[in-house]
Amino acid sequence: VGSRKAPSHCIKDGVENLLDVLGYHRVSSDFKRVYLRWISVTLMDQRRFDREIFPLSKYRSLDRSEIVNRIVGLVAVVNPKDAIEIAIRHARHRFPAFDWSFYPKTYLLPTELPDLLAAMGSSSSSSSDSSDLFVYKPAYGGQGLGVSIVKDVSELTDTSSEWVVQEYIKRPLLIDNRKFTIRLYCLVTSFDPPRIYLYQDGIIKFTSM
């Protein structure tokens, strides 16, 4: 197993233990022939992954028997959060007849800060209900860290870094009067031909209040 950097806890506790049981051995990242290359990147490194860390040229140099745990270009689809918004905009342009009203208005900082300030200014002068609120979250992140609900421009703690701001959904879908998220896991093993395995047991997380 070749690795670009020291394994994270999930690799050490999961993947590496499993490979040890199956009889595989860890080798240095510059080893010429390996069965699996596991590449760990931080959230901040994800944008650099396709360009610098493991570009398409490296994929092309792999032996057909080698497996890499990341697929080139997939980072731009699933993370960071601003990349998801960009993908949604492309989809809107390609499928204009589709009803996109379910997706809240989104602003990408810092480039769209003037549009956000204009939206906040118009909403604050109109009414005071929950439709005037905005969800303010870092483009890179997870587990709800750094996410806050804001109403006024003064509550934007950082407007020069990469942030995503969305209009707060006034009447969200609830289960037993609680907000929730649904998470499904899938394994993409090939794009050509497309081959995706969906794990049947998903996860639903509910708010505590």
N, C-alpha and C positions, 0 to 999 in steps of 0.2 A: 504494500500500500504506500503510494507516494503522497506526501502532504506538503503544502506550501509553508505551513507554519505549525506551531504547537497545537495539538488538537484541543477543541473546546470540550467542556464536560460532557456534552451530548455524544460527541464522537468517542471519547474515552469510555464512557459508561455504556454506550449502546453498540455502535458500529464496530469498534475495535474489539470489544469482548466477543461479539458474534463471530468476527473473522478469526479470532484466536481459536474459538471452538471448532471452526471449520478447517483449521490447519494453515491459515495464511499468516504471513510474517510481514511486519512493518519494515520498510526500507527508506533510504534517504530520497529526497525529492528529485535528485539528479540521476536516479537509477534509470537505465535506458529502457528496460522492458518491465512493465508492471501490469497487474490485473485490474487494479482499481486506483484511480487518483482522486483522493478526497481533498477538496479545496475549501478551506475555511476563510470567510471574509467577514469583516465587521459591517454594520449597517452603513457606516460612512464610506466603506470601500466598495460598496455594491456598484456605484456608477463607474468606478474604475475597472471593474471586473472584466467587462467585454473589451475594453480598449487596451488595458495594460497587463492585468494580472493573468488572464487566460484568453487572449484574442482568438479569432477564428483561425488564424494561421497555425496556432498550436493544436487545435482540433484536427486540422488537416494532416498534421504530422503524426497523429496517433496511429498505432497499429489497430487493425479491425477488431482485435480481441481485447483491447483496452477499454475500460469504462471510466467515465468522469461523472462525478455526482452533480454537476451543474451543466445546464444546457445554455449555449451562447444565446443572448438576446432575451432569455426568460426573465432576467432581473428587471428589465424595463416594463414588463407586464405586471408583475406581482408586487414589486417594491422598488423604490420608495413610493410614498403616497402621491407625490406630484406626478410621477410617471403613470399612475393609474388614471389620474384626471386627464392627462394628455391622450392616453389610449381611448378614454371615453369621448373626447372631442373628435378624434379621428373617426370613431364609430358613428358619431352623430352626423358627421359630414358624409360618410359612406352610406348610411341608412337613414336618410332624413324622414322617411315615412313612419319610422318607429316612434312610439310614444316614450319620450325620455323624461316625462314630467316627474317620474319617481326620484330622479337624481337631483340633489340640491345644487343651487348655484354655487360655484367654487372659484376661489381666487388664489393664484399662485404668487407668493411673495419671494423676492422683492419686486419682480417685474410688473405685477399687476396691483401694486399698492395704491396708485391713484384711483383705479376703479373701485377698490375696496373702500377707500376713504369716502368716495362719492356715495357708495351704497350705504355706508354707515351714517353719513350725514343726512341722507334722505329718509332713512328709516327712523332715526332719532327724532326727526321733526314731524313724523306722521302719527305714530301711536306708541304704546308702551307694552304691548303684549309680547308673547314668546317668539313671534315671527321676526322681531327685531334683533334677536340674539344670533350670535355666530359661534361656531366651534373653531377654536384656534389650536392647531396642533403642528408639531415639527414634521417636516417631510420625511426625516429618518427617525424611526422610533417604533416602539411597540409596547404592549401591555398597558396602554393608557398613560404612559409616562409623558409629562409635559403638555397634556391636553387640558384645555380650560374653556370655559364659556365666557365670552366677552360681549359687551354691548357698545362700549365707547372706544374711540381711538386711543385714549390714554391708557387703556388696558392692554394694548399691544406692546409687550415687553421687548420685542426684537423685530424690527422691520427690514433689517439689512441681510438677514440669513434666509435660508430656504424654509418657508412655512407654508402650510395649506390652511385656508380659511373657508369654511362652508356655512351657508345659511342654516340656522337651526331649524329642524323639521318640527313644525308646530303640532301636528297630530300624527305621531308615529304609530305604527302597528304595535300593539301590546298583547301580551299573554298574561292573564290574571292581573291586569293593570301594572305590569312590569315591562320595562324595556329588555330586549334580549338580542343576542347575536347568534348566528348559526355558522359553524365552521365545519367544512368537509375537507377531507384529505385525499389527495390523488397522487399517483406516481406516474410521471411522464417518462417513458423509456425510449420513445422515438418520435421524431417529427416527420420522417419520411421513410416508411409509411407512418401515419399518425397512430400512436399506441398509448393509451392512457388507462390506468387502472384506478378505479374509485373505491376507496375504503367505505364500506357500507354503514359503519357505525359512526355517525357524526357527533358533534358536540354542540349543545345549546347552553349559553351562559346568560344568566339573568342578573339584573341589577338588584342590589340589596335594599333599595328604597323605592 
